[in-house]
Amino acid sequence: MLRLVGSALETEAFGGWQAAWPQVAALTRARVVVHGYVRGSTNTLGAVDIESVFFNEGKINTALVYAVSAQAAGSGSGQVGFYVKAPHFAGFSITPKASGAGRTSKGRESMTVALGDAGGHLAPGLYVMVLEGGKPVDASQFVFTGYNERPLVLSNGAAPDRDYLAFSVEEA
């Protein structure tokens, strides 16, 4: 997961991506806007379900945000926004689906990202969840494009070769 430096106006620097960020003013209620699911130039996961994940009284609940087909160039939808209470919102889960019947493929793990911590400390900003199969992502290889819907480009100007989810967290 990467966050755009300065996207919550917490510093004067702007435009670089970082894999870890200082806590800025924590939010108790936030608006989460999913800008889109962007396919990589060569490495796509095929059909995926993108769900928002919530904690509630020791249980985990999910809500489908996007269902992306294997043929889709991207999310195929405009922005999707929803409001969350910080202690309950856990982040996103992206699960590859088996081709055909639309069921989750066996043996293919879902990728989940958690925002904040057990206290629900959401930090405002623009984020991307780069799908690398659990490997750490080198933030220095990416540059901000200036567009929230497709915010990543490689430092050499080429499109990223992996899929990613672009979203922002705003004060509500």
C-alpha positions in Angstrom: 0.0 0.0 0.0 1.3 3.4 -0.9 0.2 6.9 0.1 0.8 10.1 -1.8 3.0 12.5 0.2 1.2 15.7 0.9 -2.2 14.5 -0.2 -3.7 15.5 3.2 -1.7 18.8 3.2 0.3 17.6 6.1 3.6 18.8 4.7 4.8 21.2 2.0 6.2 18.3 0.0 3.9 16.8 -2.6 3.9 14.2 -5.3 6.1 11.3 -4.1 4.8 7.9 -3.0 5.6 6.4 0.3 5.1 2.9 1.8 5.0 4.2 5.4 3.7 7.6 6.5 3.6 9.6 9.7 0.2 9.8 11.4 -1.6 13.0 10.6 -4.8 14.1 12.2 -6.7 10.8 12.9 -10.2 10.7 11.7 -13.2 9.2 13.6 -15.5 9.4 10.6 -14.3 9.4 7.0 -15.5 9.3 3.4 -13.7 6.7 1.4 -13.7 7.2 -2.3 -12.7 4.3 -4.6 -11.4 6.0 -7.8 -10.9 2.8 -9.7 -9.2 -0.5 -10.3 -6.4 -0.1 -12.8 -5.0 -3.1 -14.8 -1.3 -3.4 -15.2 0.3 -3.4 -18.7 1.3 -7.1 -18.5 0.4 -8.6 -15.1 -3.3 -8.8 -14.3 -5.1 -10.9 -11.8 -8.0 -11.6 -14.1 -11.5 -11.4 -12.6 -11.5 -10.0 -9.1 -14.0 -9.0 -6.3 -13.1 -5.9 -4.4 -14.8 -5.7 -1.0 -14.6 -3.2 1.8 -13.9 -4.9 5.1 -15.4 -3.9 8.5 -14.9 -5.0 12.1 -18.0 -5.1 14.3 -18.2 -6.7 17.8 -15.5 -9.2 17.1 -16.8 -10.2 13.7 -15.6 -9.3 10.2 -18.1 -8.1 7.6 -17.5 -7.3 4.0 -19.4 -5.3 1.3 -18.8 -5.7 -2.4 -17.5 -2.5 -4.0 -16.5 -3.7 -7.5 -16.8 -7.0 -9.4 -14.2 -6.8 -12.2 -14.4 -9.2 -15.1 -11.2 -10.7 -16.6 -11.9 -8.9 -19.9 -12.4 -5.4 -18.3 -9.7 -2.9 -18.9 -10.4 -1.4 -15.4 -13.1 -1.1 -12.9 -15.7 -0.3 -15.6 -17.4 2.1 -13.2 -17.1 5.7 -12.0 -16.1 6.5 -8.5 -17.7 4.8 -5.6 -17.9 6.6 -2.3 -19.1 5.6 1.2 -18.8 6.9 4.8 -17.2 4.9 7.5 -16.6 5.1 11.3 -12.9 4.8 11.8 -12.9 2.0 14.4 -15.0 -0.2 12.2 -13.4 0.2 8.8 -10.6 -2.2 8.2 -9.7 -1.6 4.6 -10.1 -3.6 1.4 -9.9 -7.2 0.3 -9.2 -8.2 -3.3 -10.0 -11.8 -4.2 -9.3 -13.4 -7.6 -12.2 -15.3 -9.0 -12.2 -18.6 -10.9 -13.1 -18.2 -14.6 -16.6 -19.3 -15.5 -19.1 -19.5 -12.7 -17.9 -16.4 -10.8 -16.8 -18.3 -7.7 -13.7 -17.5 -5.8 -10.9 -19.7 -7.1 -9.5 -22.2 -4.7 -5.9 -21.9 -3.8 -5.7 -18.2 -4.8 -5.4 -16.0 -1.7 -7.2 -12.8 -1.3 -5.1 -9.7 -0.6 -6.3 -7.5 2.2 -5.0 -4.2 3.3 -5.7 -2.7 6.7 -5.9 1.1 7.2 -5.1 2.6 10.6 -4.9 0.4 13.6 -7.1 -1.2 16.3 -8.0 2.3 17.5 -9.3 3.2 14.0 -6.7 5.9 13.2 -7.4 6.6 9.5 -5.2 9.2 7.9 -6.6 11.3 5.1 -4.9 11.1 1.7 -4.7 9.4 -1.7 -3.7 5.7 -1.6 -2.9 3.0 -4.0 -3.0 -0.7 -3.2 -0.4 -2.2 -5.5 -1.1 -5.9 -6.1 2.3 -7.7 -5.8 1.2 -11.0 -4.2 2.4 -10.1 -0.8 5.8 -8.7 -1.8 6.9 -5.3 -0.5 6.5 -2.5 -3.1 9.3 0.0 -3.8 7.6 3.3 -3.6 10.5 5.1 -5.3 9.7 3.4 -8.7 6.4 5.3 -9.0 5.5 8.9 -9.8 2.1 10.6 -9.4 0.3 11.3 -12.7 -1.9 14.1 -11.3 -5.0 12.0 -11.9 -6.8 10.2 -9.0 -8.3 7.6 -11.3 -4.9 6.5 -12.7 -2.4 7.9 -10.2 0.6 5.7 -10.9 3.2 5.8 -13.6 6.7 4.3 -13.4 9.6 6.8 -13.0 10.6 6.0 -16.6 7.1 7.1 -17.8 5.8 3.6 -18.6 2.6 2.2 -17.3 2.9 0.0 -14.2 3.0 -3.8 -15.1 0.8 -4.7 -12.1 -2.8 -4.1 -11.1 -3.7 -1.5 -8.4 -6.7 0.0 -6.6 -6.8 3.8 -6.2 -8.8 5.3 -3.4 -8.8 8.2 -1.0 -9.7 8.9 2.6 -11.3 12.3 3.4 -12.6 13.9 6.5 -16.4 13.6 6.7 
